[in-house]
Amino acid sequence: MTALPETIENHAAQGVLALHWPDGRSASVTHARLRALCPCSECRAQRRAGIDIREDAGVRLAAIEPVGAYALNLTFSDGHRRGIYPFEMLATFD
């Protein structure tokens, strides 16, 4: 199980989410990439059907909510709000 990040920073103007972990690692990922990799069942079904979720550079995070001690629920400016992003997944970004 991945530890909780020490800090979560949303750089809205740049469209980047940055997480800093207790072991000194950092992870940064664009809002557009997060949206394209959404792990919700609807987005996974689209990807399985060969439909790519396009990376829209203009999409931004509209809300970030913790889900217990294991994930973040991210809401995007395009209205999508079903993605629960486990910290284990978020820790894989550089």
N, C-alpha and C positions, 0 to 999 in steps of 0.2 A: 504494500500500500504506500502511495506517495504521501509525503508529509504535506501539511498545509503550507501555502506560500506565506512568507513573512509579510510581503506587501504585494498589492495588486494596484497597478497604475494604469488608468485609461488616458492615453494621450489622444484625445478626441480630434484635435486639429490635424494631427498627423495620421489618424486612423490606425493607431497601434495600441495593443494591449500588452503590458509588460508585467511579468510576474518574477518575484525574487524569492528563492527558496532558502531554507535554513542552512543548507550545506554550501551556500555561496554561489550556486548556479543561478542564472537568469534565463528567462525565456521571453521572447518578443514575437508577436505575430500580428499581422495586419487584420483589421476588422473584416476586410474583403475575403481574406483567406479563411478566417474563422467561419464566415457565412458559407463559403463554398464547401467547407468540410463538416457542416452541421451533422451531428450524429443522431438527429431525431429519426423516427421510423419513416416519416414521409420522405425526407431527403435521402435516406439509405435506400428506400424503394426506388426512387428516381434514378439513383446511381446504378443500382442493380439492373434497371431497365435500359441502361446506356444513355441516360439523360444527365449531362453534366450540369452542376449548379455553377453558373458562371460567376467569376470573381469580378464584382462591380466595385471599382476603386472608390466610388462615391458612397458606398454603404458605410454606416457608422453604428456603433453600439448606442442604443437608446437607453438601456438599463442593464445592470449587472446585479444579480441576486445570488447569494449563497444558497446551496442546496446541501443541507446538513454540513458535514465536515469532509465531503468528498468531491464536490463539484460546484460549478457556477452555471446558473441559468442565464443565458444571454438573449437579450431582445435587440433586434436590429431595426434600423431606420426604414427598412422596406416592409416592416410589419411582422416579420418572422420572429416568433418568440418561443419556439418549442425545443430549442437545443439545450440539452443539459450536457455540459462539457466537463467530464471528470478531470480532476487535477492530474491524474496519471496521463491523460491525453495531452493536457496543456504543458506538462513538463517535458514533452518530446520536442517542442519548438526551441530553436536556438535564438 
